[in-house]
Each structure stands twice: as structure tokens, then as C-alpha cells.
Amino acid sequence: MANKGTLPQETLTDILSRLPIKSLTRFQSVSKPFSALINSPAFISAHLRRSSRHSSFFFRHFNNPSGSNFSFFLNNNLISDVEVPLLGCLIRFPKIVGSCNGLVCLDISSCYARGFVLWNIARKQYSCLPSPRISDSRRPFWMVSTGFGFDLKKNDYKVVRIVSFGCEKDESPVVMAEVFSWRTFCWRVIEASIGACAIHEGQNGVVVNGGLHWLGNSAGKSGIQKFIVSFDLDTEEFRKIPIPDFPAGICVKIMGFKGSLALAFYPAKEVDVHSRHGRPGVADWIEFCVWDECDGADGKCWTKLNSIQLTTVGYPVGVANETGLIIKKLMEGQGAQFILFDPSNQYYRGMHICDASYSCDVHSYVESLVPVSGGGHDQVIEEEPSE
């Protein structure tokens, strides 16, 4: 390694791209050429391609309704505790907006998604984003939904914030949206129209095929209409995907499944209207359908995929690399148990995640060198080394 000049650049890049972030961080101090190579966009992409094959889970759990007793963990064969940056400033648990290519987006505000942080856990760097532009100075907020994803065509990470304003009984709800760009490091209110709809507060946008997706509904002449609100991260345009009548029941999760958009729902006949602690209704079955190519009017339609029987109370809490659904089951007198279920072949296995008795939020995670600021801004903060 000392005689870097004796190795071809391609060989050196190949060797270094196989190393963990901790080793690469040390090697940056070897020489300026090493540092320049490790921080170059080409090397960051090469390292990410390798590390993406070995993803893990990043999860948050808390044990009381107030969310004051919370923890973050990484599960990569072994479970390790993760110290949250800005911990001293947080009154309640930060919400995970999304995790993408090693960057985690946190909502650190007490309500209405007013403050965000981009965090690279492996590099121990974070950056506080500027305040969003849409405010409640003219009319009160009703609901705010968020999402975080990667625009592959523009090589840009984006945070999306959708605001629904309060309205009178006979008025149509007013909905506005804005996008934060990792490259420009600023917010921009977008002109794309969502139309009259309600996206339920607290949802994370689900990334599938270059778009973010949320569950939504609107009131029409025929009653409440359910659909999925889709936002294209490249064109920044919204569209609505209808949810048909055949999966009647309670839709509890949208997910990316092997490149397609999928729904997980409790069939109507299995739903118990009594819920526990505000969680989805109790059911013995969860079923799945996929939005895919078929003979529908617009070339796409929903098709039934599979179902899983739950022996006790269960509900989805996350998705594993677009191949499986993570389901939490409350075991009588035994706390919580987690299973990973593949709807395509009904294969499932137990997972050891945590023993959270109240709530758990799970996201896929990979180590990467992706910087928390794409434009070289000085808002990047290095975390203090732990003693």
C-alpha cells in the first residue's frame, strides 16, 4: 500500500472498494491522493455497489406512548446500539423518514415535519437541513406527510414534504408540496398538482421504481375513494393509482416488492373493529396484491399475489430489500416476535430485532460513503467520537 504508484489505479480502486467504512476513514489520512480517491464520486459509487449486496436493518423502537424512551439499533448479524446525533436537543423520538444508499433522513421536529437531518451513520456525519418553505402563517396545517428517495437520473437525493391545510366543512382540502434537493441544498415549492385528497399523517413515502408512494383517499359522490399517491422523483409529477374493490378491508402497508408496487391488507371478513393502542385491527390473515403489467385499461392492474396466516395478532412494520415483509406479532405473555415473510413463495423465518412492547419502525440499511451534502456545503457536521 505504501508504494501506491506500483499498483494500477483500477486495481487499487478494486481493493479499497471491498473495505469497510471504518478502514477507509483511516486510510484517508495516508495521503492526499488516497483521500481524493476515496472521496471521488466514482469510488463512492463503486463502494456502494459492493456494500449494497450486504444490507442490514436500521430500526427505531420505543416502549411507551409518549415516545420519550426510544432507541436506535443496527442489525447486521449482530445487533448494535446507535447513538443519535443531536440527542440532547430531542424532546421526543425522531421519526425515520427514509433510508437510502447509506443516508438516513430524520424528522426531528415535534410536529408537522418542520425540521430534518440527513445522517450517514457509517461516516458519523450529519447535516441539518434548512427550514421548509411552506408554513402555516396563512392557514392552519391539517396533516403533513414526508418521503425520502434517490433520483437516479439526476443523481440527487430528495426529501418530499406534502402539506394538507385545514378547511371548512364544504371546502375542498388545499394540498401543497415541496422538495428538498441534496445537490442544491435548498427547498423548492413545486407546481405539480395533487388534487383534492388526504394523505394520512405519519406515513413514510415508499420508494418503488424511482417514485415515492403514499396511501390516500378523497370523498366523492360514491363515498370515500382509496388510492395511492405516487410522486416521480425525476419529473416531480404526481399521479393517483386507484385501489380496486377486490382487496376490500384495511390496507395496512404499501411496499416495494421485486420492482413492483404491492399492498398488504387485512381482508374485510377478517377485520376486528377493535384495535389495540391505535394499531391496525386484529386479524388472522394478511393478503397481498401487486400493481403489475396485465390486460387492464391502462396496461397495469392489481393482481392477487399471496396470503399469510397469523396465529396471533400481527401487523407489518417494514420491508426487507423489496423481497419480504417484516411482520410484528404480539405473543401472549412473551412480548413481541418478528417474522420475515416472502409473499411470492410463502416462505417465512423468525427475526431477532428487538423486544419493543409498544412500537417498532424498521428500514433497510447499507453502509456507504455518500456524503450528507451533495453540493459541498459547510453544513456537514462530524459527530464527536464516543469515549
C-alpha angles and dihedrals in degrees: 000000000000091000095055091162092066092064123073112245092243092054093048091049091049092051096046094044089064094058127096121253093253092060093044091052089058093045091057088076093054094084142330092256090054091049092048091050095048092048096044117114092236093054093044089054093047092050091047092053089057098041092048088070089064106049125168136186129269114196143173125206137175133188105213137048094249092060092225094123101060138145139190122217140180118215111201102148086302124050114237130183116242122209111223117228116239088023093150091058096051118096094181136014116299114238120236105232093183148315122230132165093339096314118112119198115209129192103214098176125109092233145351095026097273099152132043139184129196110211133188103196095189095050092040091231132130138174129203110225121225117262116279116257101227109085138173094240093115103032133004123265119247104181135352124198128185142193140183127206148141125264100212096189094054096031089233134136113220137196114205122202119189116192125197113194126213115260141184121266096264096038128097112242116260113228127188132176137199135186131213115211120211089205099052094029094221142099124250127191107227127219096216111120123230095183126216107331144120122233108195116248117250097034121133115218110247116225115225126158096342096315140096119230134197135176112251142167141190136195115249138165090275093050131258112357118204123208144145119255109219125195120194107220092206104045093026091223128141128221136170123235111200120231107220128225098250096079089054111169135063116330106213105172142016116203145172108250118185093323096318135095113251138185128216114199145159111245112242094243091057099047120112109202090215111089130189120235091340093303124136117286122281115263141162095219139045117194132195137210131181132217101226147140112299142124096294122137093262096034094264135076143156118274127189111250112177146300140231129211117225117207091202138013111314142163136173118265103170151347127249113219094314091292104086146021121236109221126191118213124193107221118207106255092346104083119230131341126192128209132187111220128192107204094198095065102011090240114153137173137182121262129204105217112136142312097246109160096192114031143346131189117196130193134173114249138188130186113247145160094231106138119235090235121047097193099055092254120171093235090094111116125195113220116240111257112254117246 
